[in-house]
Amino acid sequence: MVYSSIRDLGLAFFTVSLGVLQIPIMFALTFIDILRKATSKKIRPRQIVITGGSSGIGEALALEYARPGVILHLIARSRSRLEMTEVKCKQLGCSVYLYSVDVTNSDVLRKTLLDIYEDRPIDLLIASAGQAGDFVDTQKNDSLTPTSWETMYDRMFDVNVIGVMNTVMPIFNKMKSSGYGGQIAIIGSVAGYLGPPNMIYYNASKAAVNSFARDLRHLGQENGVYVSLVVPGLIKSRLTLQLDAPYPQTYPFFGSPQILAQEIKSGLSRNDSIISYPDYQYFGVYGVSTLVPTVKQWITWFVGLTGPMGTKMS
Ligand SMILES: NC(=O)c1ccc[n+]([C@@H]2O[C@H](COP(=O)([O-])OP(=O)(O)OC[C@H]3O[C@@H](n4cnc5c(N)ncnc54)[C@H](OP(=O)(O)O)[C@@H]3O)[C@@H](O)[C@H]2O)c1
């Protein structure tokens, strides 16, 4: 048994060596990737399902895909917000169907998704529904109440982890067995690599989702089911507005959901495995997440100095 600091010193040398080894490998893989993508056809989905399609990133994606000939199926809890998105999408010439379903209600969600698939195979499923502290039932009460981080874990995992699996698995299995294949995009987060410690359950839920998407891509590709992971940094949306962030004045510098939606659409058309935006946040957070545990723990302490971010403004 050695001191953990000595072990991490060894680990630092080891990871630096691995990092250097990666560089020639990445040059070769980049060359192969450019060739493959330049010669393959861009994917243009027609039948699209988006959970969380009524707001923020999900809404921006609905608008990005809304074109004549496209059929959009939008899922979220609040009917009124879904209807507002429907109006905007229809103005762009696509067909829109709305489903007021909570992603934690696995039976209803499964039936909804399979009914859509029965009508016409789904080309693209996007699992965007997620929360960071908004636990009011929007069907009954849209007012904001403060929620402390200690009480969040069950609902956070129900929505952000089980909700994603409830969404993805029925269609993943259907795409696999039908022979049509298809695409699935899962919205994770850079917080899944490293996030503010006071968002403990959000970070943990996104770490689970990031890892789930990576493994599912491997398990699906043999049958033509392509899973992509989206890792946004801080993006302007209802979710980030509701966080009791210590520096609300930084909000104007958050990424745009519209640009993220464009990045996702073009990444998915090339079947990219990971889609990130803003890239400086992806680089910063992912880079730090590869540091040795002792250093990472110090960085978590430093990030924690920014104060609580896991509560919601009343
Ligand atoms: N904004 C960011 O900085 C950021 C960064 C990284 C990752 N993300 C992820 O991006 C995804 C979308 O977030 P956003 O920023 O677009 O937030 P948002 O504007 O609050 O949108 C969240 C969407 O999810 C729906 N939703 C929430 N809980 C649901 C449930 N239980 N069942 C069904 N639908 C539900 C919401 O509609 P209802 O409330 O009507 O149900 C809404 O349509 C989330 O997974 C989030 O974790 C966001």
The ligand as an SDF file (V2000), in Angstrom:
LIG
                    3D

 48 52  0  0  0  0  0  0  0  0999 V2000
  -29.0110   24.1450  -20.4680 N   0  0  0  0  0  0  0  0  0  0  0  0
  -27.8080   23.6610  -20.2250 C   0  0  0  0  0  0  0  0  0  0  0  0
  -26.8430   24.3800  -19.8900 O   0  0  0  0  0  0  0  0  0  0  0  0
  -27.5540   22.1970  -20.4040 C   0  0  0  0  0  0  0  0  0  0  0  0
  -26.2230   21.7580  -20.4020 C   0  0  0  0  0  0  0  0  0  0  0  0
  -25.9610   20.4100  -20.5560 C   0  0  0  0  0  0  0  0  0  0  0  0
  -27.0030   19.5240  -20.7000 C   0  0  0  0  0  0  0  0  0  0  0  0
  -28.2950   19.9730  -20.6710 N   0  0  0  0  0  0  0  0  0  0  0  0
  -29.3490   18.9680  -20.8200 C   0  0  0  0  0  0  0  0  0  0  0  0
  -30.1450   19.3020  -21.9270 O   0  0  0  0  0  0  0  0  0  0  0  0
  -31.4560   18.7620  -21.7380 C   0  0  0  0  0  0  0  0  0  0  0  0
  -32.4890   19.8320  -22.0150 C   0  0  0  0  0  0  0  0  0  0  0  0
  -32.3080   20.8700  -21.0710 O   0  0  0  0  0  0  0  0  0  0  0  0
  -32.6710   22.3920  -21.4070 P   0  0  0  0  0  0  0  0  0  0  0  0
  -31.5020   23.2010  -21.0260 O   0  0  0  0  0  0  0  0  0  0  0  0
  -33.2420   22.5030  -22.7600 O   0  0  0  0  0  0  0  0  0  0  0  0
  -33.7840   22.6350  -20.2780 O   0  0  0  0  0  0  0  0  0  0  0  0
  -35.2940   23.1350  -20.3680 P   0  0  0  0  0  0  0  0  0  0  0  0
  -35.4050   24.3450  -21.2140 O   0  0  0  0  0  0  0  0  0  0  0  0
  -35.7370   23.2010  -18.9630 O   0  0  0  0  0  0  0  0  0  0  0  0
  -36.0340   21.9260  -21.1150 O   0  0  0  0  0  0  0  0  0  0  0  0
  -36.2770   20.7160  -20.4770 C   0  0  0  0  0  0  0  0  0  0  0  0
  -37.3280   19.9710  -21.2700 C   0  0  0  0  0  0  0  0  0  0  0  0
  -37.5320   18.7040  -20.6700 O   0  0  0  0  0  0  0  0  0  0  0  0
  -38.9290   18.5460  -20.3790 C   0  0  0  0  0  0  0  0  0  0  0  0
  -39.0440   17.7230  -19.1850 N   0  0  0  0  0  0  0  0  0  0  0  0
  -38.4960   17.9570  -17.9700 C   0  0  0  0  0  0  0  0  0  0  0  0
  -38.8520   16.9900  -17.1230 N   0  0  0  0  0  0  0  0  0  0  0  0
  -39.6200   16.1210  -17.8180 C   0  0  0  0  0  0  0  0  0  0  0  0
  -40.2810   14.9170  -17.5000 C   0  0  0  0  0  0  0  0  0  0  0  0
  -40.2340   14.4120  -16.2650 N   0  0  0  0  0  0  0  0  0  0  0  0
  -41.0070   14.2810  -18.4650 N   0  0  0  0  0  0  0  0  0  0  0  0
  -41.0680   14.7920  -19.7170 C   0  0  0  0  0  0  0  0  0  0  0  0
  -40.4530   15.9210  -20.0700 N   0  0  0  0  0  0  0  0  0  0  0  0
  -39.7430   16.5810  -19.1380 C   0  0  0  0  0  0  0  0  0  0  0  0
  -39.4410   19.9690  -20.1750 C   0  0  0  0  0  0  0  0  0  0  0  0
  -40.8290   20.1030  -20.4030 O   0  0  0  0  0  0  0  0  0  0  0  0
  -41.9110   20.0180  -19.1800 P   0  0  0  0  0  0  0  0  0  0  0  0
  -41.2960   20.7700  -18.0350 O   0  0  0  0  0  0  0  0  0  0  0  0
  -43.1580   20.5960  -19.7220 O   0  0  0  0  0  0  0  0  0  0  0  0
  -42.0630   18.5630  -18.9070 O   0  0  0  0  0  0  0  0  0  0  0  0
  -38.6750   20.6810  -21.2800 C   0  0  0  0  0  0  0  0  0  0  0  0
  -39.3050   20.4630  -22.5180 O   0  0  0  0  0  0  0  0  0  0  0  0
  -31.4810   18.2400  -20.3100 C   0  0  0  0  0  0  0  0  0  0  0  0
  -31.2900   16.8460  -20.3380 O   0  0  0  0  0  0  0  0  0  0  0  0
  -30.3050   18.9220  -19.6500 C   0  0  0  0  0  0  0  0  0  0  0  0
  -29.8020   18.1880  -18.5780 O   0  0  0  0  0  0  0  0  0  0  0  0
  -28.6040   21.2770  -20.5280 C   0  0  0  0  0  0  0  0  0  0  0  0
  1  2  1  0
  2  3  2  0
  2  4  1  0
  4  5  1  0
  4 48  2  0
  5  6  2  0
  6  7  1  0
  7  8  2  0
  8  9  1  0
  8 48  1  0
  9 10  1  0
  9 46  1  0
 10 11  1  0
 11 12  1  0
 11 44  1  0
 12 13  1  0
 13 14  1  0
 14 15  2  0
 14 16  1  0
 14 17  1  0
 17 18  1  0
 18 19  2  0
 18 20  1  0
 18 21  1  0
 21 22  1  0
 22 23  1  0
 23 24  1  0
 23 42  1  0
 24 25  1  0
 25 26  1  0
 25 36  1  0
 26 27  1  0
 26 35  1  0
 27 28  2  0
 28 29  1  0
 29 30  1  0
 29 35  2  0
 30 31  1  0
 30 32  2  0
 32 33  1  0
 33 34  2  0
 34 35  1  0
 36 37  1  0
 36 42  1  0
 37 38  1  0
 38 39  2  0
 38 40  1  0
 38 41  1  0
 42 43  1  0
 44 45  1  0
 44 46  1  0
 46 47  1  0
M  CHG  2   8   1  16  -1
M  END
$$$$
